[in-house]
Amino acid sequence: MDVSNLSRCLSCCARKWSCDGAYPACARCQQEAAECFYDWSLDKGIFELFPPWANLNGRITLERGAQQVANGGFARVYRTRMNSGDLVAVKVFFDHRRPPARALELSVREAFTWHRLDYPNIVPFLGIADYAKVCPGGFPQLCLVSPWMSDGNVMEYLRANPSISPFPLLLDIANAVDYLHSFPSGPIIHGDLKGNNILIGFDPSCHPNGRPCARLIDFGLAQIIEIGMQDDIGTTSTAYNGNARWLAFERIFPQKYGLRQSESKSTMSDIFELMRTFLEILTGGPPFQGMPDYAYLAEVLRGSNPERPVRCHWIDDDLWRLMSDCWSGVKEARPSLDAVREDLQESISLEVRVLNCFSITVNDSIELAIGTIRGF
């Protein structure tokens, strides 16, 4: 692995601190009692950032025939078992070639952020491994390991279970984003919200009543992919990496909004993208469904949003108004997450009231029919 371009301290990089790279030790590391070291190798350095339980070398074997369940071009996900027998998902970035140095930095940052999270609607972090040590013949590469979520992502789950109400799952997602934005050490921006980054599981700690639980995954993945694109084609543009249908306007065209690329990702861009994701979930298709890339990019450049779906009974006037407000080109004008969650709670309450009324009506009809029959 080429780490010659990595001059930042590992601790500073993982924690998003400014780094005193020219000095033997960083002032911030000393101040926070963090270990300051520059060994970016997977033999030792990176693993020292994490608690001992997170080192999964020797506890996973990823054979060449392991089932590959996802391939995004710059990241592959494999389904395999730990030596304990537990099914896990192993995410490998650039597993067929050596990763750019900057991509390694971001991978470490994503893993470090993830290992600090503990919330029912976040996919649990199990640990990291070196691809060369868990897969014979593989390049030295950081692997991120999580439990295998057998029910797939939210889009797959709802297609397989069309009678399930999506609103409790939407509330799970909003709660997870709120948890990230309210993190004690500072807001965590997801930056890649869309249906295939929301997995479904059944966990009593999440919902004791046995209903499905939506869980977020892939923090920072989009940025790692962008670095890979830059390495391949010499650009960092996000407009063509496949996610632009979901992205906030200011992230696609930051200069138009007076921003640098590094400033374009914020809690308000997450709210924009959260509502694009809700549109995807409720309609069963991506934003600007049916439009080719060149057409929807032209719409986004004009600051236009998707048209209201004609056939989607889940989206009423109030929810559409909320979506439209969250897609404002003025990010400060977008509603808060509290407003989003309040609207979802109202939708869930309305569904319950309707179902209760329907149940009462059906029961009354049955009792009336039984009484009529008994009258004969």
C-alpha positions as CSV (number, residue, x, y, z in Angstrom):
1,M,0.0,0.0,0.0
2,D,1.4,3.4,-1.0
3,V,1.2,5.5,2.1
4,S,4.0,8.0,1.1
5,N,1.5,10.8,0.7
6,L,0.0,10.4,4.1
7,S,1.8,13.0,6.3
8,R,-1.1,13.5,8.7
9,C,-1.2,12.0,12.2
10,L,-3.6,9.0,12.3
11,S,-5.4,10.3,15.4
12,C,-6.0,13.8,13.9
13,C,-7.2,12.3,10.6
14,A,-9.7,9.9,12.2
15,R,-11.1,12.6,14.5
16,K,-11.1,15.4,11.9
17,W,-8.7,17.5,13.8
18,S,-6.3,19.9,12.3
19,C,-2.9,18.2,12.3
20,D,0.6,19.5,13.3
21,G,2.1,17.2,10.7
22,A,5.5,19.0,10.7
23,Y,6.1,18.1,14.4
24,P,6.8,14.8,16.1
25,A,3.6,15.1,18.2
26,C,0.4,17.1,17.6
27,A,-0.7,19.7,20.2
28,R,-4.3,18.6,19.9
29,C,-3.4,14.9,20.5
30,Q,-1.4,15.9,23.6
31,Q,-4.2,18.1,24.8
32,E,-6.9,15.3,24.4
33,A,-4.6,12.5,25.6
34,A,-4.8,10.8,22.2
35,E,-1.9,8.7,20.9
36,C,-0.1,10.6,18.2
37,F,1.4,8.4,15.5
38,Y,2.1,8.4,11.8
39,D,2.3,4.7,11.0
40,W,-0.4,4.3,8.4
41,S,0.4,0.6,7.8
42,L,-2.2,-2.1,8.3
43,D,0.4,-4.2,10.1
44,K,0.0,-2.1,13.2
45,G,-0.7,1.6,13.0
46,I,-4.3,1.8,11.9
47,F,-5.5,-1.0,14.2
48,E,-4.1,0.9,17.2
49,L,-6.8,3.6,16.7
50,F,-9.5,1.1,17.6
51,P,-10.2,-1.1,20.7
52,P,-8.8,-4.6,20.6
53,W,-12.2,-6.2,19.9
54,A,-12.3,-4.4,16.6
55,N,-9.3,-6.2,15.1
56,L,-10.9,-9.0,13.1
57,N,-7.8,-10.3,11.4
58,G,-7.7,-14.1,12.1
59,R,-11.4,-14.2,12.9
60,I,-12.7,-14.0,9.3
61,T,-11.7,-15.9,6.2
62,L,-12.8,-14.4,2.9
63,E,-12.3,-17.1,0.3
64,R,-12.0,-16.2,-3.4
65,G,-15.4,-17.9,-3.8
66,A,-17.1,-15.8,-1.2
67,Q,-20.5,-14.5,-2.3
68,Q,-20.2,-10.9,-3.6
69,V,-23.6,-9.2,-2.9
70,A,-22.9,-5.7,-4.0
71,N,-20.5,-4.0,-6.4
72,G,-20.4,-0.2,-6.7
73,G,-17.3,0.0,-8.8
74,F,-15.1,1.3,-6.0
75,A,-16.5,-0.8,-3.2
76,R,-17.6,-4.5,-3.0
77,V,-19.6,-6.2,-0.3
78,Y,-19.1,-9.8,0.5
79,R,-21.3,-12.1,2.5
80,T,-19.3,-14.6,4.6
81,R,-19.1,-16.1,8.1
82,M,-16.8,-15.3,11.0
83,N,-15.0,-18.2,12.6
84,S,-17.7,-18.0,15.3
85,G,-20.3,-18.9,12.6
86,D,-22.0,-15.4,12.6
87,L,-22.9,-14.1,9.1
88,V,-21.3,-10.8,8.3
89,A,-21.0,-8.3,5.5
90,V,-17.4,-7.4,4.6
91,K,-17.0,-4.1,2.7
92,V,-13.8,-3.8,0.7
93,F,-12.8,-0.6,-1.1
94,F,-10.8,-0.9,-4.3
95,D,-10.2,-4.6,-3.7
96,H,-8.8,-5.3,-7.2
97,R,-6.2,-2.6,-7.0
98,R,-4.3,-0.4,-4.5
99,P,-6.4,2.5,-3.1
100,P,-5.4,6.2,-3.5
101,A,-3.8,7.5,-0.3
102,R,-6.7,10.0,0.3
103,A,-9.2,7.2,0.0
104,L,-7.4,5.3,2.7
105,E,-7.6,8.4,5.0
106,L,-11.4,8.6,4.4
107,S,-11.9,4.9,4.9
108,V,-10.1,5.1,8.3
109,R,-12.2,8.2,9.2
110,E,-15.5,6.4,8.3
111,A,-14.5,3.4,10.3
112,F,-13.5,5.5,13.3
113,T,-16.7,7.5,13.2
114,W,-18.8,4.4,12.9
115,H,-17.2,2.5,15.8
116,R,-18.2,5.4,18.1
117,L,-21.9,5.1,17.2
118,D,-24.4,3.2,19.3
119,Y,-28.0,3.6,18.2
120,P,-30.8,1.1,17.3
121,N,-31.3,2.7,13.8
122,I,-27.6,2.5,12.9
123,V,-26.1,-0.7,11.6
124,P,-23.7,-2.0,14.3
125,F,-19.9,-1.8,13.6
126,L,-18.2,-5.1,14.3
127,G,-14.7,-4.2,13.4
128,I,-12.0,-3.9,10.7
129,A,-9.6,-6.2,8.9
130,D,-6.8,-6.2,6.4
131,Y,-8.0,-7.6,3.1
132,A,-4.6,-9.2,2.4
133,K,-4.9,-11.2,5.7
134,V,-8.5,-12.4,5.4
135,C,-8.4,-13.1,1.6
136,P,-5.3,-14.9,0.3
137,G,-3.8,-13.0,-2.6
138,G,-5.7,-9.8,-1.9
139,F,-4.1,-6.3,-1.7
140,P,-3.5,-4.8,1.7
141,Q,-6.7,-2.9,2.2
142,L,-9.0,-1.8,5.0
143,C,-12.2,-3.8,5.3
144,L,-15.2,-2.7,7.3
145,V,-17.3,-5.4,8.9
146,S,-20.9,-5.4,10.0
147,P,-23.7,-7.9,10.8
148,W,-25.3,-9.4,7.7
149,M,-28.8,-7.9,7.3
150,S,-30.7,-10.7,5.7
151,D,-33.8,-8.6,4.8
152,G,-31.8,-6.4,2.5
153,N,-32.3,-2.7,2.0
154,V,-35.5,-0.8,2.5
155,M,-36.4,-0.7,-1.2
156,E,-36.0,-4.5,-1.5
157,Y,-38.0,-5.1,1.7
158,L,-41.0,-2.9,0.7
159,R,-41.1,-4.5,-2.7
160,A,-41.3,-7.9,-1.1
161,N,-43.8,-6.7,1.5
162,P,-46.1,-4.2,-0.3
163,S,-48.7,-4.2,2.5
164,I,-46.3,-2.9,5.1
165,S,-46.7,0.8,5.9
166,P,-43.5,2.7,5.1
167,F,-44.1,5.5,7.7
168,P,-42.6,3.8,10.8
169,L,-39.5,3.0,8.7
170,L,-39.3,6.6,7.6
171,L,-39.5,7.7,11.2
172,D,-36.6,5.2,12.0
173,I,-34.5,6.9,9.3
174,A,-35.3,10.4,10.5
175,N,-34.4,9.4,14.1
176,A,-31.1,7.9,13.0
177,V,-30.2,11.2,11.1
178,D,-31.2,13.2,14.1
179,Y,-28.9,11.0,16.3
180,L,-26.0,11.7,13.9
181,H,-26.7,15.5,13.8
182,S,-26.9,15.6,17.6
183,F,-23.7,13.7,18.3
184,P,-22.0,15.1,21.4
185,S,-18.7,15.8,19.8
186,G,-20.3,17.6,16.9
187,P,-22.7,16.9,14.1
188,I,-22.0,13.8,11.9
189,I,-23.1,14.4,8.3
190,H,-24.2,11.2,6.5
191,G,-23.8,12.6,3.0
192,D,-25.0,9.5,1.1
193,L,-28.7,9.1,2.1
194,K,-30.6,6.9,-0.4
195,G,-32.6,3.7,-0.3
196,N,-29.8,1.2,-0.7
197,N,-27.9,2.7,2.3
198,I,-30.8,1.9,4.6
199,L,-31.0,-1.7,5.7
200,I,-33.8,-3.7,7.4
201,G,-33.5,-5.9,10.4
202,F,-35.5,-7.3,13.2
203,D,-34.1,-6.5,16.6
204,P,-36.0,-6.4,19.9
205,S,-33.8,-3.7,21.2
206,C,-35.1,-1.5,18.3
207,H,-38.7,-2.5,18.3
208,P,-39.9,-4.9,21.0
209,N,-43.2,-5.5,19.1
210,G,-41.3,-7.3,16.4
211,R,-41.8,-4.8,13.6
212,P,-39.0,-4.2,11.1
213,C,-36.3,-1.7,12.0
214,A,-34.6,0.6,9.4
215,R,-30.9,1.1,10.0
216,L,-28.4,3.5,8.3
217,I,-25.1,2.5,6.9
218,D,-22.3,3.9,4.7
219,F,-21.2,7.1,6.4
220,G,-18.7,8.9,4.1
221,L,-18.9,6.3,1.3
222,A,-19.7,8.9,-1.3
223,Q,-16.6,10.9,-0.6
224,I,-14.4,7.8,-0.8
225,I,-15.9,7.0,-4.2
226,E,-15.3,10.6,-5.4
227,I,-11.6,10.2,-4.5
228,G,-11.5,7.0,-6.5
229,M,-13.1,8.8,-9.5
230,Q,-10.5,11.6,-9.2
231,D,-7.8,8.9,-9.2
232,D,-9.3,7.4,-12.3
233,I,-10.5,10.3,-14.4
234,G,-9.0,13.4,-12.8
235,T,-12.2,15.0,-11.4
236,T,-13.9,15.3,-8.0
237,S,-17.3,16.2,-9.5
238,T,-20.2,14.6,-7.7
239,A,-22.6,15.3,-10.5
240,Y,-21.8,12.2,-12.4
241,N,-21.2,9.6,-9.7
242,G,-24.7,8.3,-9.8
243,N,-26.0,10.1,-6.7
244,A,-27.0,13.4,-8.2
245,R,-30.7,12.5,-8.2
246,W,-30.6,12.6,-4.4
247,L,-28.0,15.3,-3.7
248,A,-28.8,18.8,-2.5
249,F,-28.4,21.5,-5.1
250,E,-25.4,23.1,-3.3
251,R,-23.5,19.8,-3.3
252,I,-23.8,19.4,-7.1
253,F,-23.0,23.0,-8.0
254,P,-21.3,24.5,-4.9
255,Q,-19.9,27.5,-6.9
256,K,-23.4,28.6,-7.9
257,Y,-24.3,28.9,-4.2
258,G,-21.0,30.6,-3.2
259,L,-19.5,27.5,-1.6
260,R,-16.4,25.5,-1.8
261,Q,-16.9,21.7,-2.4
262,S,-15.7,21.1,1.2
263,E,-18.4,23.5,2.6
264,S,-21.3,22.0,0.6
265,K,-22.1,19.1,2.9
266,S,-24.1,20.1,6.0
267,T,-26.9,19.0,8.2
268,M,-29.2,21.0,5.9
269,S,-28.0,19.1,2.8
270,D,-28.7,15.9,4.7
271,I,-32.3,17.1,5.3
272,F,-32.7,17.8,1.6
273,E,-31.4,14.3,0.7
274,L,-33.4,12.7,3.4
275,M,-36.6,13.9,1.7
276,R,-35.3,12.8,-1.7
277,T,-34.8,9.4,-0.1
278,F,-38.4,9.5,1.3
279,L,-39.7,10.2,-2.2
280,E,-37.7,7.2,-3.4
281,I,-39.1,4.9,-0.7
282,L,-42.7,6.1,-1.1
283,T,-42.8,5.8,-4.9
284,G,-40.5,2.8,-5.3
285,G,-38.2,4.6,-7.7
286,P,-35.4,7.1,-7.7
287,P,-36.0,10.9,-7.8
288,F,-36.7,12.2,-11.3
289,Q,-38.0,8.7,-12.1
290,G,-38.0,8.0,-15.9
291,M,-35.7,10.9,-16.7
292,P,-32.3,10.2,-18.4
293,D,-29.2,11.6,-16.7
294,Y,-28.8,14.6,-19.0
295,A,-32.5,15.6,-18.5
296,Y,-32.6,15.6,-14.7
297,L,-29.2,17.3,-14.4
298,A,-30.6,20.1,-16.5
299,E,-33.6,20.3,-14.2
300,V,-31.3,20.4,-11.1
301,L,-29.1,23.1,-12.7
302,R,-32.3,25.2,-13.0
303,G,-33.1,24.5,-9.3
304,S,-36.1,22.4,-10.2
305,N,-37.4,19.5,-8.1
306,P,-39.2,16.3,-9.0
307,E,-42.9,16.6,-10.0
308,R,-45.4,15.3,-7.5
309,P,-46.2,11.7,-8.2
310,V,-49.6,11.2,-9.8
311,R,-50.2,7.7,-8.4
312,C,-48.8,7.5,-4.8
313,H,-51.5,7.4,-2.1
314,W,-48.8,7.7,0.6
315,I,-48.0,11.3,-0.3
316,D,-50.8,13.7,0.8
317,D,-50.8,17.5,0.4
318,D,-49.1,18.1,3.8
319,L,-46.3,15.6,3.2
320,W,-45.7,17.0,-0.4
321,R,-45.5,20.5,1.0
322,L,-42.9,19.4,3.6
323,M,-40.9,17.7,0.9
324,S,-41.0,20.8,-1.3
325,D,-39.9,23.0,1.6
326,C,-37.0,20.6,2.4
327,W,-35.8,20.9,-1.2
328,S,-35.5,24.7,-1.1
329,G,-32.5,26.1,-2.9
330,V,-31.9,28.3,0.2
331,K,-30.6,25.7,2.7
332,E,-31.3,27.9,5.7
333,A,-35.0,27.9,4.7
334,R,-35.3,24.1,5.0
335,P,-37.4,22.7,7.9
336,S,-35.7,21.2,10.8
337,L,-35.6,17.5,11.5
338,D,-38.0,18.0,14.4
339,A,-40.6,19.2,11.9
340,V,-40.0,16.2,9.7
341,R,-40.4,13.8,12.6
342,E,-43.5,15.6,13.8
343,D,-45.1,15.2,10.4
344,L,-44.2,11.5,10.3
345,Q,-45.7,10.9,13.8
346,E,-48.9,12.5,12.6
347,S,-49.0,10.3,9.5
348,I,-48.5,7.2,11.7
349,S,-51.2,8.3,14.1
350,L,-53.6,9.0,11.2
351,E,-52.9,5.5,9.8
352,V,-53.7,4.0,13.2
353,R,-56.9,5.9,13.6
354,V,-58.0,4.9,10.1
355,L,-57.2,1.2,10.8
356,N,-59.1,1.4,14.1
357,C,-62.1,2.9,12.4
358,F,-62.0,0.3,9.7
359,S,-61.7,-2.5,12.3
360,I,-64.7,-1.0,14.3
361,T,-66.7,-0.8,11.1
362,V,-65.9,-4.3,10.1
363,N,-66.7,-5.7,13.6
364,D,-70.0,-3.8,13.7
365,S,-70.9,-5.2,10.3
366,I,-70.1,-8.7,11.4
367,E,-72.1,-8.3,14.6
368,L,-75.0,-6.9,12.7
369,A,-74.9,-9.8,10.2
370,I,-74.7,-12.3,13.1
371,G,-77.7,-10.6,14.8
372,T,-79.7,-10.8,11.5
373,I,-78.9,-14.5,11.1
374,R,-79.9,-15.2,14.7
375,G,-83.2,-13.4,14.0
376,F,-84.1,-16.0,11.5
